[in-house]
Amino acid sequence: METCDSVPDLEPFLVQQAPRAAYYIPDYITESEEEYLLRQVYNAPKPKWTQLSGRKLQNWGGFPHPRGMVQEKLPAWLQTYSEKISSLGVFGGKAANHVLVNEYHAGEGIMPHEDGPLYYPTVTTISLGSHTLLDFYLPVSRGQPGDLEQAPQTEDQRHLLSFLLEPRSLLVLREDMFTSHLHGICPVTCDTLTQTTANLGHCTAREGDTLQRGTRVSLTIRYVPKVLKTSLLLGRGK
């Protein structure tokens, strides 16, 4: 696993109430930029959409694969924001080359998961349209082998904290928050903010508020280090 370089420009946005390192930037884009991005998402050709359980998505830049990703050029509207985020230095001086666009309706979510070793150990997410609550969990195998009976096993027991992701915000996850925790979104229609919502110091909402979810679109912008030429993936390269 590659190590992450420091990103001093992001330190003012560090979420102090979470393990290192999570950075939350509210209003990272403007309302007009949000409208523009949503328009581009929904103007994409229908075949770009893949329907999954609890969400649908668009894949841009190529399909990550254990042997490497056959890279495709990002469309200009995604390239602009990939370059903007890459300029923060979050990918170790490299440029983001992969974007997942996810659409969640109210009541939809995604099970706790990790992004895996195909990506540089940083994930960045721009939220559009609606807020959501992103939950973080300890992995089931966090304890020592002999301690599994004592280790927390249910999702509720393993829940560590949550982040409120507001529309137009940017979330950057690195280091321990990327490598040692699972993240997911509960399939609910509203969220009540509690003391476990770790980034409220960066948000306008406050503990005790209940927020109704709408349709949220997220841009998950990442860097895939291992890129293959098509001929290599097809077995024709040397």
HELIX and SHEET records of a PDB file:
HELIX    1   1 PRO A    8  PHE A   13  5                                   6    
HELIX    2   2 GLU A   31  ASN A   43  1                                  13    
HELIX    3   3 LYS A   46  LYS A   48  5                                   3    
HELIX    4   4 ALA A   76  SER A   86  1                                  11    
HELIX    5   5 VAL A  140  ARG A  142  5                                   3    
HELIX    6   6 PRO A  145  ASP A  147  5                                   3    
HELIX    7   7 GLU A  155  ARG A  158  1                                   4    
HELIX    8   8 GLU A  175  THR A  179  1                                   5    
HELIX    9   9 LEU A  200  HIS A  202  5                                   3    
HELIX   10  10 THR A  230  LEU A  233  1                                   4    
SHEET    1   A 7 ALA A  22  ILE A  25  0                                        
SHEET    2   A 7 LEU A 170  ARG A 174 -1                                        
SHEET    3   A 7 THR A 122  LEU A 128 -1                                        
SHEET    4   A 7 ARG A 216  ARG A 222 -1                                        
SHEET    5   A 7 HIS A  98  TYR A 104 -1                                        
SHEET    6   A 7 ARG A  55  TRP A  60 -1                                        
SHEET    7   A 7 TRP A  49  LEU A  52 -1                                        
SHEET    1   B 2 MET A  69  VAL A  70  0                                        
SHEET    2   B 2 VAL A 227  LEU A 228  1                                        
SHEET    1   C 4 ILE A 110  HIS A 113  0                                        
SHEET    2   C 4 LEU A 182  ILE A 185 -1                                        
SHEET    3   C 4 THR A 132  TYR A 137 -1                                        
SHEET    4   C 4 HIS A 159  LEU A 165 -1                                        
SHEET    1   D 2 CYS A 190  THR A 192  0                                        
SHEET    2   D 2 THR A 210  GLN A 212 -1                                        
END                                                                             
